[in-house]
Amino acid sequence: MGFTFNGIKKDYVVLLASERRPAFAPIKRNLLTIPGMPGAHLVSTETQIRILPEPILIDKSLSEIKDIEKIKEDLADWLITDQPAELIFDDEPDRVYYAAVDGSLDIEDLVDYGRGEITFICPDPYKYGEEKTIPFPADGIITNSGSAETPPIINLEVTQKITFAMVQKGVDEYMLIGEPAEVTATPVDTRTSLLSEDGSTIGTWQPAIPEMGSSEGTIGYDGSGITAPSYGTGSSYHGPFVYKEVPLTGDFEVEMRGQLLSGIPETGRVGFSLFDDQLRNIAMMNAVDIITSMHRKSAEGRVGPYVGDFVNYAVSSRNYRYEWENFPVYLRLKRVGDTFEFYVARILGDGTHMNPLTQTWTTVNDAHRGSLKYVGIFIEKHGSTPSPHTNRIDYIRAYGLSQATVDQTPYIAYPGDVITFNHKTKDILINGFDRTDLKAFGARYFSFEKGKNLLTLLPQGAFKASVTYRERFK
C-alpha cells in the first residue's frame, strides 16, 4: 500500500500504518468565561491545519536505485514542493488531500529496507471527493453528500438577450448581476454587432488596398478558423491581409481570438487593423514572434499608423513579452470618445484568461478620432523564415457601442456569452472577463450546505446552465 503525491507514485515507498491518520482536522473551540457563571459560552470554532504523520518502508527490491543516499535524493526531488499538491492514499482512492511535506525525513537504513516517517501538512484542512459537473437540475435541487460546505462554480451559457442574471439559494442567499427591467421600461442595446467572422465566409473579404498595406499569399478556412495556406514573399512582414467594410461607427469594440504557434526558427504575426472612412489607420493590435533563436512571444497595441518603433504603442514588447512557444491569444480594442482601451491575454481552452494586460490611451489627434469603417485582419511571417502553418485566427468580431441613459436598463449579455459565478475564487466573469462591476448590492457568494440545496435561476429560459462542485469532508 502506498500513495500518489503531485501525480507521481513511487512503488518502493510502502505505507506502514494508516490508523495514525486523524479522522478529522483538529478543531479549536474559542470560549468566553463569565465570572460567577459555571462553564463558558462557546463563541466560535476554528478548523486548524490537518497533520498527517505517515510511517513508511523503503523496499529496495522495488527500486531501480539501490543506494539509500540516492533514494533519499529521489524522495526529496519528489516530495519537496513550493505549494501544496494532490495527495491520494491507496486505501482512500476516492479522496484527495492538498498537502506539503513538513519537517525532515530520517531513514533508518537496514539491509534490504529503510524505515522513516513523512509528515504531511494540509493548510486546506478538508479532503475532497471527485469534481462533479452536472446540468442545472430541473427541480433546482443539488445534494451535497460531503460533510462540509462547498463553494460551487455556476456557468450560464446565455441563449437570449438579458439585462440581469440571478442564482438564488434558498430564501436569503443569492448572486445577481445587472438589474431586471421594469414592466414599463424597454431594455436597450449598448452593444450592436457590426461584424462576426469565424472563417466560414472569409471568401467575401477583400485583399488590402495599398492605403492599408500589402497583401501577399492566400487567406483560407480549415473548417474551424482562418488560416494562411501561403504567405507569399517579401523582405519584411508579409502574408494575407484582408478587410471588410462595416457600418460607420463612432464608439466601437473589436475582439479577436487566435493562435500564434511558431517554433524555432519560425516567425509570425496575427492581428487586426482598423481604418476610418478616409482610410486613415485608427489603431492596430497583434501578437508577434520576431525571434528566430528562441521561443518568445509579444503583443502590440498602437494608436494610429506606424510612425516609429514604440511610438504611440500602448502595448509592446516593453510591457507584454513571454518566453512561450504557443500563444493562444485574445486581443480586444475598445474606443469610447477619445479613450482607447487595449486588452491582451493568453486564453486557455476553457476560456480562462491568463497573463492579462489592460492599457488605456487618450488621443488628442483628430486623425485618430475618425469613425470606424473598415476592419482588416492579417496572418504574416517575416522575410524568408520558415512558414508557421499553425498560426490562425479563430474569430474576429466588431461591435458598435452606445451609452444607456439613467432611465434605461441595458442588456448585459447576449446569446453565446458565458457567465461564470465562481463562488470558490469569488470571481464573476463574462466570456473570461472580470465583471464584478455588475454585481448587485446585497448579492453575495455562497456555498452548498451539507444535504439538499434549492437553487432558482432567473430569468427563466434564458440559459443553458451547469453547476460544478467538489464535495468536501471534515
ZALUMTOR-499775 format. One record per residue (C-alpha): z, y, x. Coordinates in Angstrom, 3 decimals. Layout:
// ZALUMTOR-499775
<r up="Z" north="Y" east="X"/>
...
This chain:
// ZALUMTOR-499775
<r up="0.000" north="0.000" east="0.000"/>
<r up="-0.962" north="3.401" east="1.371"/>
<r up="-2.080" north="6.861" east="0.300"/>
<r up="-5.048" north="9.227" east="0.366"/>
<r up="-4.490" north="12.722" east="1.736"/>
<r up="-7.065" north="15.506" east="1.786"/>
<r up="-9.682" north="12.982" east="0.664"/>
<r up="-9.012" north="10.599" east="3.587"/>
<r up="-7.216" north="7.261" east="3.712"/>
<r up="-6.080" north="5.516" east="6.899"/>
<r up="-5.855" north="1.765" east="6.365"/>
<r up="-3.462" north="1.342" east="9.272"/>
<r up="-0.833" north="3.545" east="7.561"/>
<r up="1.282" north="1.438" east="5.197"/>
<r up="3.932" north="2.869" east="2.856"/>
<r up="7.229" north="1.006" east="3.016"/>
<r up="9.347" north="2.290" east="0.120"/>
<r up="8.101" north="4.287" east="-2.854"/>
<r up="11.526" north="4.109" east="-4.533"/>
<r up="12.664" north="7.038" east="-2.372"/>
<r up="10.133" north="9.249" east="-4.133"/>
<r up="12.071" north="11.513" east="-6.549"/>
<r up="11.446" north="11.113" east="-10.270"/>
<r up="11.008" north="14.865" east="-10.714"/>
<r up="11.103" north="18.092" east="-8.753"/>
<r up="14.616" north="19.429" east="-8.182"/>
<r up="15.816" north="21.991" east="-10.680"/>
<r up="18.356" north="24.739" east="-10.210"/>
<r up="20.469" north="25.987" east="-13.094"/>
<r up="21.487" north="29.640" east="-12.999"/>
<r up="24.814" north="30.080" east="-14.757"/>
<r up="26.799" north="33.075" east="-15.933"/>
<r up="30.555" north="32.709" east="-15.978"/>
<r up="32.755" north="34.961" east="-18.077"/>
<r up="36.448" north="35.364" east="-17.262"/>
<r up="38.591" north="33.657" east="-19.859"/>
<r up="35.721" north="31.564" east="-21.239"/>
<r up="35.588" north="27.858" east="-20.438"/>
<r up="32.483" north="26.749" east="-18.599"/>
<r up="29.480" north="29.068" east="-18.328"/>
<r up="26.317" north="30.269" east="-20.057"/>
<r up="23.030" north="28.756" east="-18.921"/>
<r up="20.930" north="31.813" east="-18.044"/>
<r up="17.771" north="30.268" east="-16.613"/>
<r up="16.316" north="27.228" east="-14.895"/>
<r up="14.224" north="27.239" east="-11.728"/>
<r up="11.945" north="24.389" east="-10.684"/>
<r up="12.050" north="24.137" east="-6.905"/>
<r up="9.636" north="22.591" east="-4.444"/>
<r up="9.218" north="18.836" east="-4.567"/>
<r up="10.050" north="16.957" east="-1.351"/>
<r up="8.517" north="13.529" east="-0.744"/>
<r up="10.033" north="11.544" east="2.159"/>
<r up="7.679" north="8.618" east="2.816"/>
<r up="8.657" north="5.859" east="5.290"/>
<r up="5.542" north="4.386" east="6.895"/>
<r up="4.495" north="1.450" east="9.011"/>
<r up="1.685" north="1.769" east="11.554"/>
<r up="-0.196" north="-1.551" east="11.627"/>
<r up="-2.123" north="-1.506" east="14.908"/>
<r up="-4.137" north="-4.568" east="13.886"/>
<r up="-5.818" north="-2.467" east="11.168"/>
<r up="-6.696" north="0.396" east="13.522"/>
<r up="-9.552" north="0.707" east="15.984"/>
<r up="-7.120" north="2.790" east="18.051"/>
<r up="-4.537" north="0.592" east="19.764"/>
<r up="-2.683" north="3.113" east="21.933"/>
<r up="0.228" north="4.581" east="19.970"/>
<r up="-0.163" north="8.025" east="21.555"/>
<r up="-3.808" north="8.180" east="20.469"/>
<r up="-2.758" north="7.058" east="16.993"/>
<r up="-0.320" north="9.985" east="16.885"/>
<r up="-3.187" north="12.348" east="17.718"/>
<r up="-5.286" north="10.800" east="14.955"/>
<r up="-2.424" north="11.260" east="12.481"/>
<r up="-1.917" north="14.884" east="13.497"/>
<r up="-5.617" north="15.630" east="13.038"/>
<r up="-5.459" north="14.098" east="9.556"/>
<r up="-2.122" north="15.297" east="8.231"/>
<r up="-1.727" north="18.854" east="9.531"/>
<r up="-3.485" north="21.280" east="7.170"/>
<r up="-3.318" north="25.031" east="6.677"/>
<r up="-2.904" north="24.709" east="2.906"/>
<r up="-1.584" north="22.037" east="0.525"/>
<r up="-4.125" north="19.273" east="-0.081"/>
<r up="-4.532" north="16.476" east="-2.614"/>
<r up="-2.137" north="13.573" east="-2.107"/>
<r up="-2.655" north="10.346" east="-4.075"/>
<r up="-0.445" north="7.290" east="-3.641"/>
<r up="-1.871" north="3.806" east="-4.181"/>
<r up="0.991" north="2.991" east="-6.553"/>
<r up="0.252" north="6.166" east="-8.594"/>
<r up="-3.563" north="6.259" east="-8.626"/>
<r up="-3.714" north="8.415" east="-11.776"/>
<r up="-1.503" north="11.210" east="-10.416"/>
<r up="-2.272" north="13.914" east="-7.858"/>
<r up="0.246" north="15.889" east="-5.802"/>
<r up="-0.668" north="19.029" east="-3.849"/>
<r up="1.239" north="18.642" east="-0.624"/>
<r up="1.562" north="19.671" east="3.004"/>
<r up="3.359" north="17.891" east="5.828"/>
<r up="6.678" north="19.409" east="6.851"/>
<r up="8.758" north="18.772" east="9.940"/>
<r up="7.798" north="16.242" east="12.596"/>
<r up="6.688" north="12.620" east="12.652"/>
<r up="8.522" north="10.475" east="15.187"/>
<r up="7.088" north="6.980" east="15.507"/>
<r up="9.104" north="4.082" east="16.900"/>
<r up="6.641" north="2.022" east="18.927"/>
<r up="7.018" north="-1.742" east="18.563"/>
<r up="4.679" north="-4.423" east="19.941"/>
<r up="2.240" north="-4.631" east="17.032"/>
<r up="3.621" north="-1.942" east="14.767"/>
<r up="5.019" north="1.551" east="14.670"/>
<r up="7.577" north="2.970" east="12.263"/>
<r up="8.246" north="6.518" east="11.138"/>
<r up="8.688" north="8.833" east="8.182"/>
<r up="6.343" north="11.510" east="6.872"/>
<r up="7.866" north="14.343" east="4.858"/>
<r up="5.526" north="15.978" east="2.362"/>
<r up="6.485" north="19.172" east="0.563"/>
<r up="4.830" north="20.333" east="-2.656"/>
<r up="5.030" north="24.132" east="-3.157"/>
<r up="3.499" north="23.409" east="-6.567"/>
<r up="6.204" north="21.030" east="-7.790"/>
<r up="4.147" north="19.349" east="-10.508"/>
<r up="1.960" north="16.296" east="-10.281"/>
<r up="-1.336" north="16.247" east="-12.124"/>
<r up="-3.492" north="13.928" east="-14.162"/>
<r up="-7.275" north="13.909" east="-14.179"/>
<r up="-9.011" north="17.133" east="-15.190"/>
<r up="-10.442" north="16.941" east="-18.702"/>
<r up="-13.295" north="18.944" east="-20.203"/>
<r up="-13.802" north="18.493" east="-23.936"/>
<r up="-15.820" north="20.253" east="-26.640"/>
<r up="-13.763" north="22.718" east="-28.649"/>
<r up="-12.320" north="20.441" east="-31.373"/>
<r up="-13.455" north="20.988" east="-34.950"/>
<r up="-9.849" north="20.945" east="-36.178"/>
<r up="-8.701" north="23.143" east="-33.283"/>
<r up="-6.029" north="20.656" east="-32.169"/>
<r up="-5.670" north="19.808" east="-28.479"/>
<r up="-2.977" north="17.363" east="-27.417"/>
<r up="-1.293" north="17.850" east="-24.067"/>
<r up="0.095" north="14.441" east="-23.115"/>
<r up="1.758" north="15.756" east="-19.977"/>
<r up="5.455" north="16.531" east="-19.706"/>
<r up="4.966" north="20.204" east="-18.756"/>
<r up="2.946" north="23.169" east="-19.968"/>
<r up="-0.543" north="23.522" east="-18.510"/>
<r up="-2.907" north="26.538" east="-18.485"/>
<r up="-6.424" north="25.914" east="-19.865"/>
<r up="-9.866" north="27.223" east="-18.980"/>
<r up="-11.883" north="28.060" east="-22.095"/>
<r up="-15.649" north="28.509" east="-21.754"/>
<r up="-17.619" north="30.135" east="-24.558"/>
<r up="-21.407" north="29.948" east="-24.488"/>
<r up="-22.498" north="32.770" east="-26.778"/>
<r up="-25.027" north="31.869" east="-29.490"/>
<r up="-25.237" north="35.227" east="-31.295"/>
<r up="-24.502" north="38.857" east="-30.505"/>
<r up="-20.770" north="39.583" east="-30.679"/>
<r up="-18.503" north="42.610" east="-30.493"/>
<r up="-15.423" north="40.506" east="-29.703"/>
<r up="-14.252" north="37.049" east="-28.673"/>
<r up="-10.840" north="35.677" east="-29.538"/>
<r up="-8.977" north="32.424" east="-28.937"/>
<r up="-5.632" north="32.180" east="-30.691"/>
<r up="-2.930" north="29.579" east="-30.021"/>
<r up="-0.549" north="29.036" east="-32.882"/>
<r up="0.545" north="32.267" east="-34.543"/>
<r up="1.734" north="34.635" east="-31.830"/>
<r up="-0.360" north="33.975" east="-28.710"/>
<r up="-3.985" north="34.986" east="-28.291"/>
<r up="-6.647" north="36.147" east="-25.846"/>
<r up="-9.021" north="38.833" east="-27.118"/>
<r up="-11.788" north="40.890" east="-25.550"/>
<r up="-13.738" north="43.604" east="-27.325"/>
<r up="-12.961" north="44.506" east="-30.907"/>
<r up="-14.209" north="43.386" east="-34.314"/>
<r up="-16.427" north="45.841" east="-36.157"/>
<r up="-15.054" north="47.323" east="-39.348"/>
<r up="-16.918" north="46.421" east="-42.518"/>
<r up="-18.198" north="50.000" east="-42.847"/>
<r up="-19.411" north="50.163" east="-39.236"/>
<r up="-22.684" north="48.954" east="-37.746"/>
<r up="-22.406" north="47.337" east="-34.291"/>
<r up="-24.654" north="48.920" east="-31.682"/>
<r up="-26.598" north="47.556" east="-28.734"/>
<r up="-25.723" north="49.300" east="-25.484"/>
<r up="-27.981" north="46.940" east="-23.516"/>
<r up="-31.570" north="46.260" east="-24.605"/>
<r up="-33.704" north="43.615" east="-22.925"/>
<r up="-36.777" north="45.041" east="-21.190"/>
<r up="-37.847" north="42.016" east="-19.175"/>
<r up="-36.819" north="38.398" east="-18.627"/>
<r up="-38.809" north="36.156" east="-16.295"/>
<r up="-37.947" north="32.665" east="-15.067"/>
<r up="-41.400" north="31.926" east="-13.668"/>
<r up="-42.914" north="30.371" east="-16.781"/>
<r up="-45.060" north="33.492" east="-17.382"/>
<r up="-45.338" north="34.684" east="-13.782"/>
<r up="-49.123" north="34.484" east="-14.104"/>
<r up="-49.039" north="37.633" east="-16.266"/>
<r up="-47.629" north="39.709" east="-13.378"/>
<r up="-49.962" north="41.795" east="-11.222"/>
<r up="-50.226" north="41.925" east="-7.400"/>
<r up="-48.571" north="45.025" east="-5.958"/>
<r up="-50.843" north="48.039" east="-5.586"/>
<r up="-50.883" north="49.961" east="-2.255"/>
<r up="-48.430" north="52.606" east="-3.517"/>
<r up="-45.835" north="49.834" east="-3.953"/>
<r up="-46.549" north="47.822" east="-0.824"/>
<r up="-48.768" north="44.927" east="0.171"/>
<r up="-49.014" north="41.511" east="-1.449"/>
<r up="-50.080" north="38.517" east="0.632"/>
<r up="-50.275" north="34.833" east="-0.191"/>
<r up="-49.637" north="33.486" east="-3.681"/>
<r up="-46.823" north="33.523" east="-6.218"/>
<r up="-46.051" north="30.290" east="-8.070"/>
<r up="-43.875" north="28.426" east="-10.556"/>
<r up="-42.493" north="24.935" east="-9.911"/>
<r up="-41.004" north="24.306" east="-13.343"/>
<r up="-37.582" north="25.719" east="-12.512"/>
<r up="-38.226" north="29.032" east="-10.783"/>
<r up="-40.541" north="31.431" east="-8.970"/>
<r up="-41.845" north="30.258" east="-5.589"/>
<r up="-44.212" north="31.279" east="-2.791"/>
<r up="-46.701" north="28.438" east="-2.177"/>
<r up="-48.224" north="30.577" east="0.580"/>
<r up="-47.147" north="33.721" east="2.443"/>
<r up="-50.465" north="34.997" east="3.770"/>
<r up="-50.496" north="36.653" east="7.183"/>
<r up="-49.003" north="39.757" east="8.767"/>
<r up="-47.042" north="41.037" east="11.738"/>
<r up="-44.031" north="42.244" east="9.731"/>
<r up="-42.636" north="41.002" east="6.418"/>
<r up="-45.377" north="39.563" east="4.245"/>
<r up="-45.717" north="37.350" east="1.199"/>
<r up="-46.402" north="37.592" east="-2.528"/>
<r up="-45.265" north="40.863" east="-4.134"/>
<r up="-45.990" north="41.168" east="-7.862"/>
<r up="-44.949" north="43.649" east="-10.528"/>
<r up="-44.744" north="44.125" east="-14.274"/>
<r up="-44.573" north="47.196" east="-16.492"/>
<r up="-41.552" north="47.755" east="-18.749"/>
<r up="-40.826" north="50.375" east="-21.439"/>
<r up="-39.939" north="53.710" east="-19.838"/>
<r up="-36.157" north="53.720" east="-19.385"/>
<r up="-33.650" north="56.224" east="-18.002"/>
<r up="-30.429" north="54.251" east="-17.553"/>
<r up="-31.032" north="50.616" east="-16.626"/>
<r up="-29.679" north="47.395" east="-15.176"/>
<r up="-31.668" north="44.797" east="-13.216"/>
<r up="-30.298" north="41.405" east="-12.171"/>
<r up="-31.826" north="38.640" east="-10.091"/>
<r up="-30.676" north="35.163" east="-9.128"/>
<r up="-32.388" north="33.251" east="-6.354"/>
<r up="-32.061" north="31.292" east="-3.148"/>
<r up="-32.553" north="32.207" east="0.486"/>
<r up="-32.537" north="28.882" east="2.334"/>
<r up="-34.174" north="29.427" east="5.691"/>
<r up="-33.322" north="27.388" east="8.747"/>
<r up="-33.851" north="27.906" east="12.456"/>
<r up="-36.356" north="29.413" east="13.378"/>
<r up="-37.471" north="30.447" east="9.865"/>
<r up="-37.045" north="33.919" east="8.368"/>
<r up="-37.125" north="35.111" east="4.779"/>
<r up="-36.590" north="37.868" east="2.250"/>
<r up="-36.321" north="37.685" east="-1.562"/>
<r up="-35.612" north="40.595" east="-3.857"/>
<r up="-36.854" north="43.265" east="-6.236"/>
<r up="-38.125" north="46.833" east="-6.015"/>
<r up="-38.169" north="49.423" east="-8.821"/>
<r up="-40.637" north="52.257" east="-9.464"/>
<r up="-40.914" north="55.177" east="-11.872"/>
<r up="-43.980" north="56.294" east="-13.841"/>
<r up="-45.220" north="58.238" east="-10.790"/>
<r up="-44.949" north="55.078" east="-8.653"/>
<r up="-42.052" north="56.535" east="-6.697"/>
<r up="-39.703" north="53.875" east="-5.345"/>
<r up="-36.411" north="54.317" east="-7.227"/>
<r up="-34.434" north="51.591" east="-5.465"/>
<r up="-34.600" north="48.153" east="-3.859"/>
<r up="-32.355" north="45.105" east="-3.365"/>
<r up="-32.896" north="41.897" east="-1.415"/>
<r up="-31.362" north="39.029" east="0.508"/>
<r up="-32.744" north="38.722" east="4.024"/>
<r up="-32.806" north="36.446" east="7.084"/>
<r up="-34.323" north="38.097" east="10.154"/>
<r up="-32.647" north="35.956" east="12.846"/>
<r up="-34.628" north="33.014" east="14.288"/>
<r up="-31.973" north="31.683" east="16.674"/>
<r up="-29.037" north="31.095" east="14.288"/>
<r up="-28.059" north="30.919" east="10.617"/>
<r up="-27.360" north="34.472" east="9.464"/>
<r up="-27.942" north="35.965" east="6.027"/>
<r up="-27.586" north="39.585" east="4.920"/>
<r up="-28.153" north="41.649" east="1.800"/>
<r up="-29.687" north="45.088" east="1.370"/>
<r up="-29.485" north="47.687" east="-1.362"/>
<r up="-31.268" north="51.009" east="-0.936"/>
<r up="-31.875" north="54.145" east="-2.995"/>
<r up="-35.432" north="55.464" east="-2.754"/>
<r up="-38.230" north="54.347" east="-0.405"/>
<r up="-37.747" north="53.197" east="3.173"/>
<r up="-37.354" north="56.219" east="5.467"/>
<r up="-35.463" north="54.597" east="8.348"/>
<r up="-33.051" north="51.814" east="9.221"/>
<r up="-29.793" north="52.131" east="7.238"/>
<r up="-30.884" north="55.479" east="5.724"/>
<r up="-29.872" north="55.613" east="2.028"/>
<r up="-28.609" north="51.999" east="2.213"/>
<r up="-25.503" north="51.308" east="0.136"/>
<r up="-25.664" north="47.612" east="1.118"/>
<r up="-26.878" north="46.391" east="4.502"/>
<r up="-26.028" north="44.034" east="7.347"/>
<r up="-23.287" north="46.506" east="8.238"/>
<r up="-21.224" north="45.525" east="5.191"/>
<r up="-22.785" north="42.246" east="3.970"/>
<r up="-23.583" north="39.641" east="6.632"/>
<r up="-22.550" north="35.992" east="6.844"/>
<r up="-23.393" north="33.005" east="9.028"/>
<r up="-24.853" north="30.872" east="6.226"/>
<r up="-27.834" north="28.565" east="6.195"/>
<r up="-28.115" north="28.653" east="2.417"/>
<r up="-27.592" north="31.868" east="0.477"/>
<r up="-27.726" north="31.238" east="-3.294"/>
<r up="-27.876" north="34.907" east="-4.130"/>
<r up="-27.105" north="37.077" east="-7.123"/>
<r up="-28.249" north="40.709" east="-7.000"/>
<r up="-27.588" north="43.385" east="-9.606"/>
<r up="-28.500" north="47.062" east="-9.654"/>
<r up="-27.337" north="49.449" east="-12.351"/>
<r up="-28.151" north="53.133" east="-12.690"/>
<r up="-26.366" north="55.388" east="-15.178"/>
<r up="-27.138" north="59.073" east="-14.809"/>
<r up="-27.215" north="59.867" east="-11.095"/>
<r up="-24.994" north="56.936" east="-10.079"/>
<r up="-26.384" north="53.682" east="-8.710"/>
<r up="-24.153" north="50.596" east="-8.601"/>
<r up="-25.196" north="47.774" east="-6.260"/>
<r up="-23.636" north="44.322" east="-6.566"/>
<r up="-24.290" north="41.215" east="-4.471"/>
<r up="-22.585" north="37.813" east="-4.419"/>
<r up="-23.069" north="34.247" east="-3.308"/>
<r up="-23.258" north="32.275" east="-6.541"/>
<r up="-22.205" north="28.648" east="-6.889"/>
<r up="-23.830" north="26.073" east="-9.134"/>
<r up="-21.210" north="26.563" east="-11.844"/>
<r up="-21.827" north="30.324" east="-11.873"/>
<r up="-18.763" north="31.249" east="-9.814"/>
<r up="-19.290" north="34.390" east="-7.714"/>
<r up="-18.145" north="34.172" east="-4.095"/>
<r up="-18.072" north="36.895" east="-1.422"/>
<r up="-18.842" north="39.700" east="-3.897"/>
<r up="-19.542" north="43.270" east="-2.842"/>
<r up="-19.894" north="46.328" east="-5.091"/>
<r up="-21.107" north="49.660" east="-3.719"/>
<r up="-21.915" north="52.895" east="-5.558"/>
<r up="-24.249" north="55.718" east="-4.581"/>
<r up="-24.663" north="59.064" east="-6.323"/>
<r up="-28.008" north="60.727" east="-5.737"/>
<r up="-28.826" north="64.436" east="-5.614"/>
<r up="-32.532" north="63.794" east="-5.065"/>
<r up="-34.851" north="64.279" east="-8.053"/>
<r up="-37.191" north="61.643" east="-6.602"/>
<r up="-34.524" north="59.013" east="-7.337"/>
<r up="-33.968" north="60.167" east="-10.927"/>
<r up="-37.276" north="59.043" east="-12.407"/>
<r up="-37.303" north="56.712" east="-15.408"/>
<r up="-37.877" north="53.040" east="-14.676"/>
<r up="-41.465" north="51.967" east="-15.397"/>
<r up="-42.335" north="49.075" east="-13.048"/>
<r up="-40.303" north="46.110" east="-11.789"/>
<r up="-41.570" north="44.345" east="-8.666"/>
<r up="-40.397" north="41.088" east="-7.065"/>
<r up="-41.191" north="39.626" east="-3.657"/>
<r up="-40.712" north="36.444" east="-1.616"/>
<r up="-41.558" north="37.077" east="2.037"/>
<r up="-41.200" north="35.904" east="5.619"/>
<r up="-41.540" north="37.752" east="8.925"/>
<r up="-44.597" north="37.569" east="11.183"/>
<r up="-45.701" north="34.132" east="12.363"/>
<r up="-42.325" north="32.412" east="11.892"/>
<r up="-42.437" north="29.072" east="10.018"/>
<r up="-42.710" north="29.342" east="6.239"/>
<r up="-39.459" north="28.614" east="4.334"/>
<r up="-40.769" north="26.804" east="1.256"/>
<r up="-37.283" north="26.506" east="-0.279"/>
<r up="-36.867" north="30.254" east="-0.909"/>
<r up="-37.158" north="31.134" east="-4.570"/>
<r up="-36.240" north="33.409" east="-7.468"/>
<r up="-34.559" north="31.657" east="-10.399"/>
<r up="-34.900" north="34.635" east="-12.727"/>
<r up="-35.299" north="38.403" east="-12.885"/>
<r up="-34.022" north="40.395" east="-15.889"/>
<r up="-34.063" north="44.085" east="-16.749"/>
<r up="-32.176" north="45.984" east="-19.448"/>
<r up="-32.141" north="49.489" east="-20.839"/>
<r up="-28.631" north="50.945" east="-21.129"/>
<r up="-27.116" north="53.373" east="-23.618"/>
<r up="-23.612" north="54.591" east="-24.394"/>
<r up="-21.741" north="53.881" east="-27.620"/>
<r up="-20.119" north="56.864" east="-29.335"/>
<r up="-16.427" north="56.885" east="-30.189"/>
<r up="-17.112" north="55.828" east="-33.790"/>
<r up="-19.352" north="52.898" east="-32.848"/>
<r up="-18.489" north="49.314" east="-31.942"/>
<r up="-20.672" north="47.977" east="-29.118"/>
<r up="-21.776" north="44.405" east="-28.612"/>
<r up="-20.078" north="42.908" east="-25.562"/>
<r up="-22.067" north="39.670" east="-25.169"/>
<r up="-25.431" north="38.242" east="-26.138"/>
<r up="-26.966" north="34.787" east="-26.706"/>
<r up="-26.945" north="32.829" east="-23.456"/>
<r up="-23.991" north="34.715" east="-21.972"/>
<r up="-20.981" north="32.647" east="-20.903"/>
<r up="-17.457" north="33.979" east="-21.425"/>
<r up="-14.652" north="32.354" east="-19.445"/>
<r up="-10.967" north="32.737" east="-20.250"/>
<r up="-9.266" north="31.232" east="-17.203"/>
<r up="-5.590" north="31.095" east="-18.099"/>
<r up="-4.794" north="29.391" east="-14.784"/>
<r up="-6.112" north="32.121" east="-12.473"/>
<r up="-5.712" north="34.854" east="-15.115"/>
<r up="-9.376" north="35.817" east="-14.997"/>
<r up="-11.731" north="36.969" east="-17.736"/>
<r up="-15.380" north="36.529" east="-16.777"/>
<r up="-18.739" north="37.107" east="-18.432"/>
<r up="-21.516" north="35.361" east="-16.515"/>
<r up="-19.232" north="35.215" east="-13.492"/>
<r up="-18.331" north="38.936" east="-13.564"/>
<r up="-14.777" north="40.146" east="-13.921"/>
<r up="-14.447" north="41.741" east="-17.376"/>
<r up="-10.702" north="42.172" east="-17.540"/>
<r up="-11.505" north="45.731" east="-18.616"/>
<r up="-12.414" north="44.335" east="-22.056"/>
<r up="-9.008" north="42.678" east="-22.567"/>
<r up="-7.310" north="43.956" east="-25.709"/>
<r up="-3.840" north="45.444" east="-25.718"/>
<r up="-1.424" north="42.704" east="-26.746"/>
<r up="-3.658" north="39.852" east="-25.597"/>
<r up="-2.124" north="37.541" east="-23.008"/>
<r up="-2.805" north="34.380" east="-21.064"/>
<r up="-1.200" north="31.246" east="-22.472"/>
<r up="-0.553" north="27.601" east="-21.628"/>
<r up="-0.797" north="24.426" east="-23.668"/>
<r up="2.647" north="23.207" east="-24.606"/>
<r up="3.592" north="19.549" east="-24.472"/>
<r up="2.215" north="17.842" east="-27.568"/>
<r up="-0.191" north="19.334" east="-30.104"/>
<r up="-1.615" north="22.841" east="-29.748"/>
<r up="-3.564" north="24.518" east="-32.563"/>
<r up="-6.389" north="26.820" east="-31.438"/>
<r up="-8.521" north="29.179" east="-33.505"/>
<r up="-11.838" north="30.547" east="-32.209"/>
<r up="-13.341" north="33.768" east="-33.576"/>
<r up="-15.867" north="34.897" east="-34.626"/>
<r up="-16.702" north="31.599" east="-36.257"/>
<r up="-20.056" north="30.034" east="-35.429"/>
<r up="-20.715" north="32.390" east="-32.509"/>
<r up="-20.061" north="29.991" east="-29.637"/>
<r up="-20.690" north="26.605" east="-28.147"/>
<r up="-17.231" north="26.192" east="-26.654"/>
<r up="-15.467" north="23.807" east="-24.295"/>
<r up="-11.914" north="23.512" east="-23.013"/>
<r up="-10.902" north="22.354" east="-19.532"/>
<r up="-7.318" north="21.467" east="-18.713"/>
<r up="-5.283" north="19.206" east="-16.493"/>
<r up="-2.089" north="17.593" east="-17.707"/>
<r up="0.960" north="18.356" east="-15.583"/>
<r up="4.018" north="16.194" east="-15.105"/>
<r up="7.502" north="17.255" east="-14.093"/>
